[in-house]
Every structure is written in structure tokens, then in C-alpha cells.
Amino acid sequence: MRLLLIEDDELLSQFIAAGLHQAGYESDCAYTADEALALVRTQSYDLIITDLGLPDQDGLSLLKKIREHNKNIPVLILTARQGVDDKVKGLDLGADDYLPKPFEMPELTARVRALLRRPAQALDAVITVGNLALDTNAHTASVINAPMKLTRREIDLLEQLMRNSGKVVSKELIESRLYSYGEQGSSNSIEVLVHRLRKKLEDAGADVQIATLRGLGYVLAERTEE
């Protein structure tokens, strides 16, 4: 899962990003509304967390522009403002949840989990392909109920492939969802990750396979009888 965090306080932003990372979420950080809009228009996110007190424009104005671009992405507002009017305006403009500052990190991550599993996002909590099952809430995978030992990024990769079972998923899309914007990685990091996941699926006896389509990407599908 990849999140966008919009917060002009750099220290607080780094603290939140670290907490989200520990909870299993990659996050890009924006410190102004303009920077956030540029990211929203060029990157794909599963959820947005935004402050209202931004230096270049009000967070409510930013929320309206985000909703014009994407009506479905969950948005969680963080703010020190105590007024009921701001909260009502935010919810009316399309915010999905509202968390006042100061807050505890466990509450923030709990609200993030709740938003990400809302039915409105049309995402099933448990995905199955063949005898392989992935619980996206618990971040666990199993083959015929036998748990697999996977890293967080292997789980994230598997979720992308399983949600698009039978369809080609490009290397660029995988990279954009697994790594934070601007994060440095080796040129073959995706290939290594796919190779490692493919071997673990084979060793676990999964009746699915990850095929590499040169120049296109990867596709996960059930094995066919030879």
C-alpha cells in the first residue's frame, strides 16, 4: 500500500512516515499543497493523509481539488483546528475521516487500516487465486491454509499480482506502488523481488505461477495442466 502524506511540519511528517512504515505502509511526503497536487496528478496512491494548515493554500481548498481529480481515494484529515465548522466543511468536501492533533500513532494507523478496508473501495480483504490465499488486512499469505513466510514487499507485490490475476502488471506500476517517490533502488530490484516470490510460491506448492512477459511486465495465473 502506498500513501501520500501532506504535512508542512517536516519533523512531524517524518515521525508519521516512520510510524506508517513500521505499520507496513510506504508513504510519499509533500510539504505544500502545490507539491501534493503534482504528486496526486502523476502518482497512484491508496490513501491520502493531509493537514489543513498548509503554507501555500488552505487544506480544504486542496481537498476540493483532490476530489476533482479522484473521487474515490480515501482521505484522512489531520488538523489542530478545533472548530466544528472546519470539520463539517472537510467532510462535506469529501474527507472520509478526521483526526485532531495531537494524536497517538496507533490510532492513526488504526484509522488508516479502517479506511483501506472500506467496501466503497471495492477491495476484498481476502483474495484467492487457485489454492493461494492472501489476507490483505493481516498481511499474510497461505497455500491450502499453510502460512507462507513472506516479507512486507513480497506481500505487497503478491497483492498487486493477485488483484490483477490473468492480467499483465507492468514493472513501472509495481515499482511505483512498492517504493516511495524518489526512493533509490537497484535497477534489478523488481526482478530480484519477483524471482524470490516465484520461488517461494513454488516451494509452498502453490498452483499459480508468475510469468515474465519481456518488455511488458508480469502476470500471475493458475498453472495449466501440461
N, C-alpha and C positions, 0 to 999 in steps of 0.2 A: 504494500500500500504506500502511496506517495501523497504527501500533504503539502499544502502551501501555508506558511506561517507569516502573517503580516503584522509586524510589531516594530515600532520605531526605537524602542529601548533595546539597544544592542545586547546588553548583559542579560536582560530578561529573555530576549529572543534566543540567545544561546542556551540559557537554562531550560527553556521549554523544549527546544530542539533536542537537547541531550536527553530529557525525560521521555520524549516521544521515541527517540532512537532506542532507548532501553526497553520501551514497550513494544518495539518491533516495527516502527514506522519511520520511513525516510521522509525528511522534510526539507523543502527549499525555504529560505528566509528572504523576505522583502521588507525594506525599512520605510518605504514610501508608497503612496497609492499608485503613482506612475510606474514604479518598478513592479508592483504587484500586477497591474493591468497588463504590462508587457509579458509577464510570465503566464498569466491566465490565457492570453491570446496565442501563445506559442507552445505551451506545455500542457500535458494532461495530468489532472490531479483527481484524487478520490475524495478529498475533503479540503475545505479552506477554514483556517482559524484566523480571525482578524480583530485587531484592536480598532476602536473608534477614533481615538485621538491621534491622528496621523499628521505629520508636519505640512504636507502639501495640499491636502483636502480632507474633508470630514469623512469618517469611515462609513457613514450612512450613504453618502453620495457614491462612494466606492462600491458599496454593496449593490446599489441600484445598477451600476454599470456591469458588475459581475453577473447579475441576474439577466441583463440584456444579452450577455454573451452565452451564458449557460444557465438554464432554468432548473436543472436537476441536481447539480453538485451540492452536497451538504455544506452549510456554512455555520460555523460556531463563532459567536461574537464574544470577545474578551474586552472588558472596559472597567474603568474606575468610576464611571458616571453612575450616580445613584438614582437619577430621575426616572420615574415611571414612563414619561413621555418618550424618552430615547429608546427604552426597551420596547415599547409598543411600536414605535416607528420602525425599529430594526426588524421586528417580527413581521410587520406589515409589508416591508420591502423584500421579504423572502428569507430572513435568517431562520435557521432551524433550531437553534438553541442559544442560550445567553448565560455566560458565566461571569459574575462580578469579580473584580480584583479587590483584595488579594484572594488567591485560591490555592488549594493543595494540588500537587501534581497528580496524585491518584484519582482525584475527582475529575480532572481534565481528561486523563486517559480513559476513564470510565465513560465519560460523555462522548468521547471520540468513538469508542467501540460501539456505543448505543446508536450513534448516527450512522455508522458504516453498515450496521446490520438492519437498518430500517427497510421494510418491504418496498417502500417507494423507490428504492434504488435498484429493485429487480435483481438482487443478488442473493442466491441461495446460500444458507450457512454451510451446508454440506453438499459438496459436488462429487458425483461419482462418474467414472468412465471405466467400463469393464469391471474388474474386481478391485480397482483402485478408488479409494475414498479420501477426500480432503475436507477437514473441518476448518473452515476459514475463521471461525471465532476462537477456537482453541489453538490454531496454527499447528495442526497435526495431520499426518497422512498415514494411511494404513492400507494393507493389501490383505483382503479376506480377514479383516479385523485384527491383523497382526501389525502393530505400530512400526513405522519406519523412523530411522534416526536421520533427520534432515536439518540442515542449517536454515536460518531465517531466510536467506536469499534463495536457497533451493525451494523452500516453501512458496515464496513469492513468485518464483519462476514457474513452479508447478501450477499455481493458481491461474496465472496468465494462460498457460497452455491448455489447462483443463476447461477453463471458461470458453475457450475458442477451439474446443476439440474438433478435429477434422478440418480446421482452417489454418492457413499459414499465418504465423505471427512473425513479423519482421524483427531482425536483430536490433534495429534502431528503436522500435517500440519497447522491446524488452529492456534495453539499456535505459530508456527514459523513465521506465517505471521502477527499476531496481536501484538506480543511483540518483543522488541529489543533483540538481542543476549545477553544472560546473565542477562536479566531483571528478577527480582524476582516477583513471583506471587503466590497466594494461590493455593493449589493443586486442588481445585474445581472451579477455576476461569472460565474455559471454560464452565463447566456445568451450572454455575450461569448465564453466558452470554447467553447461548443457551436458558435456561429456560425463561429469561427475554424477549428475542427476540420472542420466540414462543408465549408467552402471548400477546405481542403487536400485532403480526400478527393476532391472534385470535380475539382480541378486535377490530381490524380495519376491520374485515370481509374479510380477505384475503382467497382466495380459494386454498391456498397452506399450507402445514404443514411441520414441521421439525421432522423427525423420528430419534430416537436414536437406533442404532444397537450396542448392547453390545459388547465391545471388538473390534469394527471396527471403529465406528465414527458416523457421522450424514449424513442424506440425506434429501434434500428439494425436494418436488414433489407436484403436484396438488392433491387436495383431490379427492378421488374416491367416487362415489355415493354408499351408503350402501343399 
